[in-house]
Amino acid sequence: MGSVYLGYDPLLDRQVAVKVLAPHLVWDHEFVERFLREARAAARLKHPNIVTVFDVGQEGGWYYFVMEHLAGETLAARLQAQGALPAQEALSILRRWRPPWTMPTTVGSSIVTSSRATSSLARRGR
């Protein structure tokens, strides 16, 4: 739905992450609304493991939202380099941001990420 870029906020002298809606989607009202809903939802969240949203808007036909930048390895890069995570390591990552009542009671064999950057445990198909 969009791309995330490393940006710079000169007023506050800090790096930021800027998510921009894909240019071919700006004409689709449904995608624009979904993008803005994502920004509003993220802005309402307050958790140490969730980035803060600083700004959302439109400039010259580009829809964007600006978030806190966290340096480090992405889950996608880690999976690419090391393959599937051991179940206990996947659970450890999920426990950092998931409420305990949403955690699975049995452990699957892989961690799956969706295009919306949400994560969940899933059993590997047989």
Contacts in CASP RR format, 6 or more apart in sequence:
PFRMAT RR
TARGET T0000
AUTHOR 0000-0000-0000
METHOD contacts of the structure
MODEL  1
MGSVYLGYDPLLDRQVAVKVLAPHLVWDHEFVERFLREARAAARLKHPNI
VTVFDVGQEGGWYYFVMEHLAGETLAARLQAQGALPAQEALSILRRWRPP
WTMPTTVGSSIVTSSRATSSLARRGR
1 21 0 8 1.000
1 22 0 8 1.000
1 25 0 8 1.000
1 31 0 8 1.000
1 34 0 8 1.000
1 35 0 8 1.000
1 115 0 8 1.000
1 116 0 8 1.000
2 19 0 8 1.000
2 20 0 8 1.000
2 21 0 8 1.000
2 22 0 8 1.000
2 25 0 8 1.000
2 35 0 8 1.000
3 19 0 8 1.000
3 20 0 8 1.000
3 22 0 8 1.000
4 17 0 8 1.000
4 18 0 8 1.000
4 19 0 8 1.000
4 20 0 8 1.000
5 17 0 8 1.000
5 18 0 8 1.000
5 19 0 8 1.000
5 20 0 8 1.000
6 15 0 8 1.000
6 16 0 8 1.000
6 17 0 8 1.000
6 18 0 8 1.000
6 69 0 8 1.000
7 15 0 8 1.000
7 16 0 8 1.000
7 17 0 8 1.000
7 18 0 8 1.000
7 69 0 8 1.000
8 14 0 8 1.000
8 15 0 8 1.000
8 16 0 8 1.000
9 15 0 8 1.000
9 16 0 8 1.000
9 54 0 8 1.000
9 66 0 8 1.000
14 69 0 8 1.000
15 69 0 8 1.000
16 54 0 8 1.000
16 66 0 8 1.000
16 67 0 8 1.000
16 68 0 8 1.000
16 69 0 8 1.000
17 51 0 8 1.000
17 66 0 8 1.000
17 67 0 8 1.000
17 68 0 8 1.000
17 69 0 8 1.000
17 70 0 8 1.000
18 64 0 8 1.000
18 65 0 8 1.000
18 66 0 8 1.000
18 67 0 8 1.000
19 39 0 8 1.000
19 64 0 8 1.000
19 65 0 8 1.000
19 66 0 8 1.000
19 67 0 8 1.000
20 62 0 8 1.000
20 63 0 8 1.000
20 64 0 8 1.000
21 31 0 8 1.000
21 32 0 8 1.000
21 35 0 8 1.000
21 62 0 8 1.000
21 63 0 8 1.000
21 64 0 8 1.000
23 62 0 8 1.000
25 31 0 8 1.000
25 32 0 8 1.000
25 35 0 8 1.000
26 32 0 8 1.000
26 61 0 8 1.000
26 62 0 8 1.000
26 63 0 8 1.000
32 63 0 8 1.000
35 63 0 8 1.000
36 56 0 8 1.000
36 63 0 8 1.000
38 65 0 8 1.000
38 116 0 8 1.000
39 53 0 8 1.000
39 56 0 8 1.000
39 65 0 8 1.000
40 56 0 8 1.000
42 50 0 8 1.000
42 51 0 8 1.000
42 53 0 8 1.000
42 65 0 8 1.000
42 67 0 8 1.000
43 53 0 8 1.000
43 56 0 8 1.000
47 97 0 8 1.000
49 96 0 8 1.000
49 97 0 8 1.000
50 97 0 8 1.000
51 67 0 8 1.000
51 68 0 8 1.000
51 69 0 8 1.000
51 70 0 8 1.000
52 67 0 8 1.000
52 68 0 8 1.000
53 65 0 8 1.000
53 66 0 8 1.000
53 67 0 8 1.000
53 68 0 8 1.000
54 66 0 8 1.000
54 67 0 8 1.000
54 68 0 8 1.000
55 64 0 8 1.000
55 65 0 8 1.000
55 66 0 8 1.000
56 64 0 8 1.000
56 65 0 8 1.000
56 66 0 8 1.000
57 63 0 8 1.000
57 64 0 8 1.000
57 65 0 8 1.000
58 64 0 8 1.000
75 93 0 8 1.000
75 111 0 8 1.000
75 113 0 8 1.000
75 119 0 8 1.000
76 113 0 8 1.000
78 85 0 8 1.000
79 85 0 8 1.000
79 111 0 8 1.000
79 113 0 8 1.000
84 109 0 8 1.000
84 110 0 8 1.000
84 111 0 8 1.000
85 93 0 8 1.000
85 110 0 8 1.000
85 111 0 8 1.000
87 107 0 8 1.000
87 108 0 8 1.000
87 109 0 8 1.000
87 121 0 8 1.000
88 107 0 8 1.000
90 107 0 8 1.000
90 110 0 8 1.000
90 111 0 8 1.000
90 121 0 8 1.000
91 103 0 8 1.000
91 107 0 8 1.000
91 121 0 8 1.000
93 111 0 8 1.000
93 119 0 8 1.000
94 103 0 8 1.000
94 111 0 8 1.000
94 119 0 8 1.000
94 120 0 8 1.000
94 121 0 8 1.000
95 103 0 8 1.000
104 121 0 8 1.000
107 121 0 8 1.000
108 121 0 8 1.000
108 122 0 8 1.000
108 123 0 8 1.000
108 124 0 8 1.000
109 123 0 8 1.000
109 124 0 8 1.000
110 121 0 8 1.000
110 122 0 8 1.000
110 124 0 8 1.000
111 119 0 8 1.000
111 120 0 8 1.000
111 121 0 8 1.000
111 122 0 8 1.000
112 119 0 8 1.000
112 120 0 8 1.000
112 121 0 8 1.000
112 122 0 8 1.000
113 119 0 8 1.000
114 120 0 8 1.000
END
